[in-house]
Amino acid sequence: MPKYTLSLSSQKGGVGKTLTSVFLASFLREEGYEPLVIDLDSQMNATSWLIGRHLKPDEASIYDSLVTQSKGVEGEADWPLEELIETSDQIGIDYVPGSQDLAAADSELSNSPFVLADRLTELEESESNREISYDFCLIDCPPSLGSLVYAALTASDGIVVPVRAAQFSMDGLGQLNSTVRKVQRINEDLEMIGLLLNNLDWRFGETKAGVQQIEEAYGDLVFDTKVPLRAKLVEASRGFDPVEHVRGTDAEEIYQNLTRELIQRTIEA
């Protein structure tokens, strides 16, 4: 199992989970750590970004690994993570691809909360057969609180929640906190690492008011580093190397600071 497994999760879509996952993986690698990205979202945005194209229907994915694990399949039909890990030609980051089939996985995995945790344990046990030992596993979660997210949190040491101040919802974060507390009954190691204020457009008063509201409600759980709206970040997409894409801009410094703060809140805590 990687030294630290982190879920990036929010039940709201469009808050920047995928961009944050890929950027953090790239900047962690820049800091000397080995990251692995797992795409658990049926929209497959992280997969498309890292592979540089859409996954073909006949290519195996994390869906195959979770479903065969939940059904106890063994032999050639089984799909351990080790056989699914690919390396992005564009970025050099290792990842496990997602699949559109994940959209139907909630019902298939409803009684199997440990499927991903078991797969990551297998990966640790097979470490002697691989050249790379991962420091971080970043799980790009779907925008929901279903079985997939439950499985991700069960397998994780921590959770980061990207939040857009303009979309802030106390009820939504309350539901996520409730899910985290339920998972902590079976995974005592899971902790809320922090809320990441993302895509902040400081030109609007409602952004400042939303940030203040979040900071008053959650205090130290809010990352000190806040990610403003930047064209370089909006433009980043499939095939881009995040580090090189923002090189020499303030977005590079922002993500360097965020990455170092994440390291301090996780493996250095």
Backbone bond lengths (Angstrom), bond angles and torsions (degrees), N, CA, C in turn:
res aa  C-N    CA-C-N  psi(-1)  N-CA   C-N-CA  omega(-1)  CA-C   N-CA-C  phi
1 M - - - 1.461 - - 1.523 108.83 -
2 P 1.332 118.71 140.00 1.467 119.95 175.95 1.524 110.96 -55.73
3 K 1.335 116.14 156.86 1.458 120.01 -176.74 1.518 111.33 -62.89
4 Y 1.330 117.21 -33.32 1.462 119.84 178.88 1.523 109.04 -144.01
5 T 1.326 115.96 122.05 1.460 121.56 179.20 1.517 108.91 -106.81
6 L 1.324 115.86 126.92 1.457 121.95 -172.36 1.520 110.23 -127.54
7 S 1.335 116.52 126.40 1.461 121.41 173.99 1.515 109.59 -94.29
8 L 1.321 116.25 133.43 1.455 121.23 170.33 1.513 106.23 -104.81
9 S 1.324 115.52 110.01 1.452 119.69 -167.37 1.520 111.77 -138.95
10 S 1.314 115.19 143.62 1.459 123.64 171.39 1.511 106.50 -162.82
11 Q 1.326 116.71 138.58 1.456 118.13 179.57 1.525 112.03 -76.21
12 K 1.322 116.65 -8.32 1.451 121.10 175.84 1.522 109.97 -92.38
13 G 1.322 117.19 139.91 1.447 121.37 173.40 1.519 110.35 -86.18
14 G 1.319 116.73 163.50 1.454 121.47 175.56 1.515 115.36 72.85
15 V 1.326 117.63 20.62 1.463 119.95 -179.80 1.535 112.37 -99.33
16 G 1.340 117.00 -1.48 1.459 120.30 175.62 1.518 115.09 95.13
17 K 1.337 118.05 27.18 1.474 119.55 179.77 1.522 111.55 -62.68
18 T 1.334 116.58 -46.87 1.466 119.33 -176.22 1.513 111.22 -67.40
19 L 1.340 117.28 -46.71 1.461 119.57 178.90 1.523 110.25 -58.79
20 T 1.329 116.64 -43.37 1.460 120.30 179.72 1.526 111.14 -63.44
21 S 1.333 116.80 -41.91 1.467 120.81 179.88 1.525 111.22 -60.44
22 V 1.329 116.32 -49.11 1.464 120.24 -175.91 1.523 110.99 -71.19
23 F 1.331 116.75 -41.52 1.465 119.72 178.68 1.525 111.21 -63.63
24 L 1.336 116.98 -45.40 1.460 119.11 179.45 1.525 111.25 -62.67
25 A 1.323 117.07 -41.26 1.468 119.80 177.79 1.524 110.64 -59.18
26 S 1.321 116.77 -44.26 1.464 121.18 -178.35 1.520 111.44 -66.86
27 F 1.329 116.80 -42.34 1.460 119.35 -179.25 1.526 111.82 -75.21
28 L 1.330 118.01 -29.80 1.460 119.75 172.56 1.531 110.27 -62.62
29 R 1.320 115.48 -40.99 1.472 119.53 177.77 1.533 110.21 -64.18
30 E 1.334 116.27 -38.03 1.463 121.44 177.54 1.537 110.67 -63.04
31 E 1.343 115.97 -29.71 1.467 120.89 179.35 1.531 112.31 -85.07
32 G 1.338 116.51 -0.17 1.459 119.85 176.38 1.514 115.56 99.95
33 Y 1.339 117.19 8.63 1.462 121.40 178.91 1.524 110.13 -99.92
34 E 1.343 115.82 155.76 1.465 120.98 177.60 1.533 108.93 -102.60
35 P 1.332 118.14 111.43 1.464 120.80 179.76 1.529 112.33 -100.45
36 L 1.322 114.85 153.99 1.460 122.77 169.88 1.522 106.89 -126.84
37 V 1.339 116.72 130.40 1.463 121.30 178.02 1.523 108.88 -105.31
38 I 1.333 116.34 130.63 1.466 121.85 173.94 1.521 107.89 -113.32
39 D 1.330 116.20 121.76 1.462 121.62 -179.89 1.525 108.77 -92.00
40 L 1.327 115.97 106.82 1.466 120.78 -176.89 1.529 111.46 -105.46
41 D 1.321 116.51 13.31 1.463 121.77 -176.75 1.529 109.98 -105.63
42 S 1.324 117.09 130.52 1.468 120.98 -178.67 1.528 112.60 -65.61
43 Q 1.339 117.47 -15.81 1.468 119.30 176.17 1.527 111.77 -74.44
44 M 1.324 116.71 -18.55 1.471 124.36 172.55 1.530 113.84 58.73
45 N 1.318 117.97 30.89 1.459 119.49 -178.25 1.529 112.21 -66.39
46 A 1.328 117.02 -39.55 1.463 119.68 177.84 1.524 110.66 -64.86
47 T 1.335 116.36 -40.76 1.469 120.61 178.29 1.516 111.08 -61.69
48 S 1.325 116.90 -47.72 1.463 120.96 179.94 1.524 110.97 -61.10
49 W 1.325 116.40 -38.54 1.455 120.88 179.20 1.525 110.42 -64.26
50 L 1.342 116.51 -48.44 1.457 120.67 -172.73 1.524 112.99 -78.32
51 I 1.335 116.23 -33.66 1.463 119.12 -178.98 1.523 111.63 -86.35
52 G 1.337 115.76 -19.76 1.459 120.65 179.58 1.517 113.44 81.62
53 R 1.338 116.90 9.29 1.464 121.80 179.60 1.523 108.08 -164.52
54 H 1.315 117.40 175.38 1.456 120.84 175.17 1.534 109.56 -79.28
55 L 1.328 116.42 146.53 1.453 120.97 177.49 1.524 109.61 -69.75
56 K 1.320 116.23 137.66 1.463 120.43 178.82 1.527 110.13 -77.16
57 P 1.336 117.56 149.67 1.472 121.29 -176.38 1.524 113.96 -57.56
58 D 1.327 117.46 -29.14 1.461 119.31 -176.57 1.534 113.03 -92.33
59 E 1.323 117.91 4.59 1.457 120.90 179.15 1.533 109.96 -89.68
60 A 1.327 116.14 137.00 1.461 120.96 -178.70 1.526 110.75 -72.18
61 S 1.336 115.06 153.99 1.462 120.50 -175.31 1.522 110.31 -145.02
62 I 1.318 115.71 -178.16 1.459 121.32 176.97 1.525 110.73 -58.90
63 Y 1.304 117.30 -29.95 1.471 120.58 177.87 1.523 110.44 -57.62
64 D 1.326 116.88 -47.25 1.471 121.03 -179.69 1.525 110.68 -61.10
65 S 1.319 116.62 -39.27 1.464 120.34 -179.18 1.519 111.60 -66.26
66 L 1.327 117.15 -44.16 1.465 120.14 -177.95 1.517 111.99 -69.83
67 V 1.328 116.88 -41.51 1.463 120.31 -177.01 1.526 110.75 -69.15
68 T 1.333 117.48 -43.43 1.467 118.55 179.39 1.527 110.76 -67.17
69 Q 1.329 117.92 -33.46 1.464 120.62 176.08 1.517 110.73 -66.04
70 S 1.341 117.00 -43.54 1.470 120.27 -178.25 1.524 111.77 -66.28
71 K 1.343 116.78 -27.83 1.464 120.96 -179.33 1.524 112.75 -93.85
72 G 1.334 116.14 -1.62 1.460 119.60 178.65 1.513 113.35 69.83
73 V 1.331 117.02 28.95 1.468 120.97 -179.57 1.528 109.75 -71.69
74 E 1.317 117.24 138.93 1.453 121.90 178.13 1.519 110.13 -129.42
75 G 1.339 115.32 165.48 1.453 119.80 176.89 1.517 112.42 87.09
76 E 1.337 116.04 -152.74 1.457 121.24 -174.29 1.528 113.16 -65.03
77 A 1.321 116.97 -23.21 1.468 120.42 -178.92 1.525 112.33 -81.84
78 D 1.327 117.18 -8.66 1.459 121.38 -178.91 1.528 109.79 -80.41
79 W 1.339 116.18 153.35 1.462 120.82 -179.36 1.530 110.47 -131.65
80 P 1.334 118.91 78.19 1.469 120.29 173.56 1.529 110.42 -65.67
81 L 1.323 116.77 156.03 1.466 120.67 -177.16 1.524 112.01 -58.86
82 E 1.315 116.02 -35.16 1.463 119.67 -177.68 1.530 111.86 -54.79
83 E 1.336 116.82 -34.71 1.465 120.47 -178.75 1.527 112.69 -82.68
84 L 1.325 117.05 -9.56 1.465 120.48 -177.21 1.519 113.16 -103.52
85 I 1.323 117.42 -13.85 1.460 120.02 -176.65 1.526 110.74 -66.98
86 E 1.319 114.76 128.50 1.459 122.01 175.52 1.518 109.00 -122.52
87 T 1.319 116.39 161.87 1.458 121.93 177.12 1.514 109.86 -113.39
88 S 1.316 116.50 129.06 1.459 121.28 -179.72 1.522 110.11 -67.91
89 D 1.332 116.78 120.84 1.464 120.67 177.47 1.523 111.09 -64.17
90 Q 1.338 116.45 -33.54 1.458 120.61 -176.32 1.531 112.25 -76.27
91 I 1.344 116.44 -36.38 1.464 119.88 -169.74 1.528 112.59 -117.74
92 G 1.325 117.57 -24.75 1.453 120.83 -179.13 1.516 113.91 82.95
93 I 1.351 116.71 15.21 1.458 121.56 179.21 1.527 109.45 -95.96
94 D 1.330 116.51 136.70 1.463 120.79 174.69 1.526 109.88 -78.80
95 Y 1.323 115.55 142.71 1.464 119.62 -178.11 1.516 110.39 -153.24
96 V 1.335 114.78 160.09 1.461 122.60 171.59 1.522 106.39 -112.46
97 P 1.338 118.30 119.52 1.467 120.25 -173.70 1.517 113.87 -69.05
98 G 1.336 114.81 151.09 1.453 121.97 174.08 1.516 110.54 -89.12
99 S 1.331 115.69 -173.31 1.461 121.00 -178.01 1.523 109.66 -156.63
100 Q 1.322 115.93 149.54 1.457 119.86 174.18 1.533 111.03 -62.72
101 D 1.328 117.00 -24.17 1.469 121.10 179.57 1.528 112.18 -64.40
102 L 1.335 116.86 -17.32 1.459 119.52 178.78 1.525 111.79 -62.36
103 A 1.327 116.58 -20.98 1.464 120.35 179.11 1.528 111.11 -61.32
104 A 1.333 116.41 -26.17 1.473 120.52 -179.46 1.519 112.41 -100.98
105 A 1.337 116.71 2.95 1.462 119.64 -172.30 1.519 113.65 -76.33
106 D 1.334 117.87 -22.13 1.464 119.20 -177.58 1.526 111.96 -56.30
107 S 1.329 115.84 -44.82 1.467 118.51 -179.54 1.527 111.21 -72.19
108 E 1.325 117.58 -34.93 1.462 120.95 -177.98 1.529 112.46 -70.97
109 L 1.341 115.82 -27.33 1.464 119.69 -174.84 1.518 112.85 -110.03
110 S 1.325 116.74 11.95 1.464 120.40 -174.17 1.526 113.15 -60.42
111 N 1.318 117.30 -26.37 1.463 121.11 179.86 1.522 113.10 -108.63
112 S 1.336 115.46 18.56 1.474 119.11 -175.65 1.530 110.54 -133.16
113 P 1.326 118.69 66.38 1.468 120.53 -174.90 1.522 114.35 -67.87
114 F 1.343 117.84 -18.22 1.460 120.07 -174.66 1.530 113.51 -99.15
115 V 1.339 118.10 9.40 1.468 118.77 -173.11 1.525 112.41 -60.37
116 L 1.334 117.74 -42.88 1.458 119.79 -179.10 1.522 111.01 -74.88
117 A 1.315 116.78 -38.90 1.468 119.84 176.69 1.523 110.72 -59.45
118 D 1.326 117.05 -41.61 1.463 120.77 178.61 1.522 111.10 -65.14
119 R 1.316 116.76 -39.76 1.466 120.01 179.22 1.532 111.20 -65.67
120 L 1.321 116.96 -39.38 1.467 119.77 178.86 1.527 110.89 -68.72
121 T 1.333 117.08 -33.44 1.463 120.64 175.28 1.526 110.27 -64.90
122 E 1.331 116.33 -42.19 1.474 120.43 175.36 1.524 110.86 -58.51
123 L 1.332 115.77 -40.39 1.461 120.35 -179.21 1.518 110.44 -62.72
124 E 1.322 116.62 -40.18 1.458 120.59 177.30 1.524 110.63 -64.25
125 E 1.315 116.62 -41.50 1.467 120.60 -177.89 1.524 112.16 -68.46
126 S 1.349 116.51 -24.26 1.467 120.02 179.58 1.527 111.93 -94.22
127 E 1.338 116.86 9.31 1.463 121.84 -173.00 1.524 112.16 -58.80
128 S 1.337 117.12 -32.52 1.460 120.16 -177.75 1.519 112.22 -64.72
129 N 1.339 117.21 -19.16 1.462 120.75 -179.08 1.527 112.41 -90.90
130 R 1.341 116.59 -0.95 1.457 119.87 -176.12 1.520 111.20 -120.02
131 E 1.325 115.85 155.65 1.462 120.69 179.26 1.522 111.14 -80.53
132 I 1.328 117.90 -25.03 1.460 121.74 -173.13 1.529 110.99 -108.20
133 S 1.323 115.63 135.37 1.455 122.40 169.88 1.525 106.78 -112.62
134 Y 1.322 117.38 121.08 1.467 120.52 -171.84 1.530 111.35 -82.38
135 D 1.328 114.75 136.38 1.461 121.46 175.48 1.526 111.23 -85.93
136 F 1.328 116.04 -38.69 1.460 122.15 -179.58 1.524 110.39 -130.90
137 C 1.317 115.29 140.95 1.465 121.69 166.64 1.518 106.67 -117.28
138 L 1.333 116.99 119.41 1.457 122.62 -179.34 1.526 108.36 -105.47
139 I 1.332 116.99 119.74 1.460 121.97 -178.30 1.518 109.25 -103.10
140 D 1.323 116.02 114.68 1.468 121.79 176.66 1.526 107.69 -84.45
141 C 1.332 116.08 103.43 1.469 121.69 -172.19 1.534 111.75 -86.41
142 P 1.327 116.86 156.58 1.463 120.77 174.72 1.528 110.89 -73.53
143 P 1.339 117.51 159.11 1.469 120.65 179.66 1.523 111.67 -79.81
144 S 1.311 115.93 72.85 1.466 121.18 -178.28 1.522 108.10 -160.42
145 L 1.320 115.86 -178.85 1.467 121.10 173.54 1.524 109.33 -127.43
146 G 1.341 116.63 35.72 1.454 122.20 -177.11 1.519 113.30 -86.91
147 S 1.333 114.73 -161.35 1.467 121.63 -174.35 1.524 113.06 -62.60
148 L 1.335 117.04 -34.83 1.461 119.81 179.91 1.524 111.30 -64.63
149 V 1.322 116.16 -44.79 1.463 119.89 178.99 1.526 109.88 -66.33
150 Y 1.322 116.67 -39.61 1.466 120.95 177.48 1.530 110.16 -59.53
151 A 1.330 116.60 -43.75 1.468 120.72 178.70 1.528 111.09 -64.86
152 A 1.349 115.99 -39.08 1.466 120.09 178.74 1.523 110.98 -63.79
153 L 1.332 116.73 -45.54 1.461 120.25 -178.86 1.523 111.26 -68.41
154 T 1.319 116.92 -34.41 1.462 120.55 177.25 1.522 111.10 -63.29
155 A 1.331 115.91 -30.15 1.466 120.92 -178.57 1.527 112.77 -90.40
156 S 1.340 117.99 -5.47 1.458 121.69 -169.48 1.518 113.71 -100.93
157 D 1.334 113.47 155.41 1.460 120.73 170.44 1.522 110.40 -89.61
158 G 1.328 116.42 -28.25 1.454 119.71 -177.16 1.513 112.25 -153.59
159 I 1.339 115.55 168.62 1.451 121.41 179.55 1.524 109.01 -136.01
160 V 1.326 115.76 135.44 1.462 123.21 172.50 1.518 107.58 -114.23
161 V 1.328 116.29 133.27 1.460 121.58 -176.99 1.524 109.77 -114.62
162 P 1.335 118.38 104.69 1.461 119.71 173.63 1.532 110.21 -69.48
163 V 1.324 116.39 136.50 1.458 121.67 -176.15 1.529 108.63 -135.90
164 R 1.322 115.52 136.89 1.469 120.60 170.06 1.515 107.57 -102.08
165 A 1.313 116.67 124.19 1.460 120.76 -173.85 1.518 112.07 -57.41
166 A 1.317 117.24 -36.31 1.461 120.25 -178.07 1.522 111.49 -68.52
167 Q 1.336 117.73 -20.28 1.449 122.02 -178.61 1.527 111.38 -107.08
168 F 1.298 116.17 11.23 1.465 119.63 -172.48 1.517 111.29 -59.80
169 S 1.317 115.35 134.14 1.455 121.18 179.35 1.516 109.15 -138.30
170 M 1.332 116.83 114.02 1.462 120.51 178.35 1.528 110.47 -60.97
171 D 1.345 116.68 -37.09 1.457 120.52 179.55 1.522 110.79 -63.60
172 G 1.336 116.19 -43.91 1.460 120.03 -178.67 1.515 112.28 -63.00
173 L 1.328 116.97 -46.27 1.458 119.84 178.35 1.520 111.04 -67.48
174 G 1.324 116.56 -31.24 1.459 119.86 176.41 1.516 111.50 -63.23
175 Q 1.341 117.06 -40.33 1.463 120.92 178.02 1.521 110.95 -65.80
176 L 1.336 116.23 -39.59 1.455 119.52 178.49 1.529 110.25 -65.74
177 N 1.321 116.95 -42.54 1.464 120.41 177.33 1.523 111.12 -60.03
178 S 1.331 116.45 -37.99 1.461 120.62 177.91 1.518 110.81 -63.74
179 T 1.344 116.75 -41.61 1.462 120.76 177.38 1.520 110.94 -63.64
180 V 1.322 116.78 -42.19 1.465 120.71 178.30 1.527 110.49 -59.70
181 R 1.319 117.20 -43.95 1.467 120.38 179.91 1.532 111.47 -63.05
182 K 1.335 116.84 -37.88 1.467 120.01 177.48 1.527 110.87 -64.44
183 V 1.335 116.05 -43.22 1.462 119.81 -179.60 1.521 110.57 -66.28
184 Q 1.318 117.48 -34.53 1.464 120.62 -178.67 1.527 112.73 -63.28
185 R 1.338 117.37 -17.24 1.460 120.31 176.12 1.526 111.31 -68.21
186 I 1.340 115.94 -28.08 1.463 119.64 179.63 1.534 111.97 -113.09
187 N 1.327 117.22 -11.14 1.456 122.26 176.71 1.525 107.73 -135.10
188 E 1.331 115.53 86.91 1.463 120.82 -175.59 1.524 112.71 -67.12
189 D 1.345 117.30 -17.86 1.462 120.55 -177.94 1.531 112.66 -78.34
190 L 1.323 117.08 -16.63 1.463 119.92 -175.81 1.525 110.82 -67.61
191 E 1.337 115.66 130.11 1.452 120.30 176.69 1.527 109.95 -137.07
192 M 1.312 114.81 150.57 1.455 120.55 175.35 1.527 108.02 -78.58
193 I 1.318 116.54 111.70 1.465 120.43 -178.22 1.519 110.83 -77.21
194 G 1.322 116.72 -40.34 1.454 117.50 176.72 1.507 114.07 165.53
195 L 1.323 113.67 166.67 1.460 122.38 173.98 1.524 107.93 -98.33
196 L 1.321 115.65 129.20 1.458 120.93 -179.70 1.521 109.14 -104.78
197 L 1.326 116.34 110.85 1.459 121.00 176.72 1.523 108.41 -74.85
198 N 1.338 115.69 120.70 1.455 121.86 -164.54 1.525 110.97 -128.38
199 N 1.340 116.03 149.81 1.472 121.93 175.77 1.527 111.91 53.59
200 L 1.313 116.65 46.02 1.458 121.04 -176.65 1.531 111.18 -81.97
201 D 1.304 115.88 122.20 1.462 121.49 175.95 1.527 107.48 -101.64
202 W 1.331 114.93 98.57 1.453 120.48 -172.67 1.529 112.98 -72.35
203 R 1.323 117.75 -3.04 1.472 119.34 179.28 1.520 112.07 -72.84
204 F 1.332 117.13 -17.21 1.455 120.85 -175.26 1.523 111.04 -106.64
205 G 1.328 114.72 135.60 1.453 120.63 179.94 1.511 113.18 -61.73
206 E 1.351 116.85 -31.96 1.466 119.32 -178.84 1.527 111.42 -66.73
207 T 1.341 117.04 -26.19 1.459 119.81 176.13 1.518 110.12 -66.75
208 K 1.321 116.57 -47.98 1.469 120.37 179.28 1.527 110.83 -61.50
209 A 1.341 116.27 -40.86 1.463 120.02 179.65 1.525 110.77 -65.96
210 G 1.346 116.74 -40.41 1.459 120.92 179.53 1.516 112.10 -65.44
211 V 1.343 116.50 -41.88 1.463 120.86 178.43 1.527 110.18 -62.60
212 Q 1.319 116.09 -44.26 1.460 120.09 179.12 1.523 111.22 -61.72
213 Q 1.327 116.67 -40.77 1.456 121.09 179.85 1.521 110.99 -62.93
214 I 1.320 115.97 -44.43 1.463 120.38 -179.92 1.525 111.00 -64.87
215 E 1.326 116.21 -44.41 1.469 119.62 -178.16 1.534 110.91 -65.31
216 E 1.321 117.07 -37.82 1.459 120.05 177.89 1.529 111.38 -66.84
217 A 1.342 115.96 -35.89 1.461 120.01 -177.33 1.522 112.88 -79.06
218 Y 1.349 117.52 -34.25 1.470 120.26 -170.20 1.525 114.24 -119.16
219 G 1.304 118.21 -7.03 1.460 121.41 172.17 1.515 114.79 52.61
220 D 1.343 115.67 -123.99 1.466 121.57 -174.62 1.526 113.16 -68.39
221 L 1.338 117.57 -12.34 1.465 118.88 177.01 1.525 111.78 -68.30
222 V 1.315 117.10 -19.97 1.466 120.79 179.19 1.522 108.98 -80.04
223 F 1.320 116.47 128.84 1.463 120.22 177.03 1.528 110.10 -59.29
224 D 1.338 115.64 139.68 1.465 119.63 174.57 1.522 110.62 -63.20
225 T 1.325 115.33 -37.57 1.461 120.79 178.31 1.521 109.68 -77.93
226 K 1.296 116.41 125.11 1.468 122.34 178.59 1.523 108.11 -118.97
227 V 1.318 115.63 136.76 1.471 120.53 -173.46 1.524 109.52 -97.70
228 P 1.328 118.02 110.98 1.463 120.49 179.19 1.524 111.45 -79.04
229 L 1.308 115.62 164.50 1.460 120.97 175.11 1.516 108.48 -68.77
230 R 1.327 116.84 122.98 1.454 122.18 -179.60 1.528 109.38 -137.14
231 A 1.316 116.06 138.42 1.465 120.66 -179.72 1.526 110.86 -58.74
232 K 1.329 117.38 -38.62 1.461 120.87 -178.93 1.528 111.40 -61.74
233 L 1.329 116.88 -32.78 1.451 120.45 179.05 1.520 111.03 -79.73
234 V 1.321 117.17 -38.13 1.462 121.02 178.22 1.521 110.42 -64.55
235 E 1.331 116.96 -36.59 1.464 121.85 -177.71 1.518 112.96 -73.81
236 A 1.337 116.94 -23.72 1.462 120.41 -175.94 1.520 110.35 -63.68
237 S 1.332 116.19 131.73 1.458 120.18 -178.75 1.523 109.25 -162.20
238 R 1.310 115.56 -156.75 1.456 122.52 -173.00 1.533 112.88 -50.52
239 G 1.333 115.02 126.01 1.456 120.52 175.12 1.515 114.89 90.42
240 F 1.334 118.40 -15.37 1.452 120.68 179.78 1.524 110.80 -72.99
241 D 1.340 116.86 138.72 1.454 121.90 166.50 1.523 106.05 -86.81
242 P 1.354 117.90 111.06 1.463 119.83 -173.87 1.523 114.05 -54.73
243 V 1.332 117.84 -44.55 1.460 120.68 -176.73 1.523 110.09 -62.34
244 E 1.328 116.59 -47.48 1.462 119.75 -178.75 1.526 111.32 -70.24
245 H 1.321 116.61 -32.25 1.465 120.74 -177.73 1.527 112.05 -64.31
246 V 1.330 116.94 -34.72 1.475 119.38 -177.61 1.523 112.49 -105.76
247 R 1.319 116.69 8.66 1.461 120.42 -177.30 1.530 110.53 -55.52
248 G 1.336 115.47 130.78 1.451 120.39 176.77 1.517 115.51 82.49
249 T 1.340 117.81 3.37 1.463 121.61 178.67 1.526 109.53 -110.74
250 D 1.336 117.06 170.10 1.460 118.36 178.07 1.524 111.65 -69.27
251 A 1.342 117.49 -20.25 1.463 120.48 176.62 1.528 110.52 -64.47
252 E 1.324 117.97 -31.83 1.464 121.03 176.31 1.525 110.23 -63.20
253 E 1.320 116.94 -46.19 1.466 120.78 179.99 1.532 110.98 -65.20
254 I 1.337 116.45 -39.24 1.464 120.85 179.77 1.522 110.22 -60.05
255 Y 1.334 117.32 -47.54 1.465 119.43 -178.03 1.521 112.89 -75.33
256 Q 1.320 117.21 -26.98 1.466 118.63 171.49 1.528 110.11 -62.91
257 N 1.327 115.77 -45.30 1.463 120.29 179.76 1.530 111.24 -64.61
258 L 1.339 116.17 -42.48 1.465 119.85 179.88 1.524 110.60 -63.48
259 T 1.320 116.71 -43.24 1.463 120.88 -179.30 1.515 111.20 -62.91
260 R 1.316 116.57 -43.10 1.469 120.13 -179.85 1.526 110.83 -68.36
261 E 1.327 116.77 -34.93 1.461 119.57 176.36 1.526 110.39 -67.83
262 L 1.334 116.96 -38.74 1.461 120.49 176.71 1.521 110.92 -61.68
263 I 1.318 117.13 -43.58 1.462 121.28 178.78 1.528 110.18 -60.71
264 Q 1.323 116.90 -42.18 1.462 120.87 179.52 1.520 111.60 -64.55
265 R 1.336 116.52 -34.61 1.472 120.55 -177.04 1.530 112.50 -83.35
266 T 1.312 117.38 -10.29 1.469 120.19 -175.99 1.520 112.16 -117.40
267 I 1.320 117.65 -91.41 1.457 119.55 -171.58 1.526 113.14 -72.50
268 E 1.346 117.62 -18.77 1.469 119.50 178.13 1.528 112.36 -97.43
269 A 1.329 117.07 -3.20 1.475 120.15 -176.36 1.529 111.10 -70.79
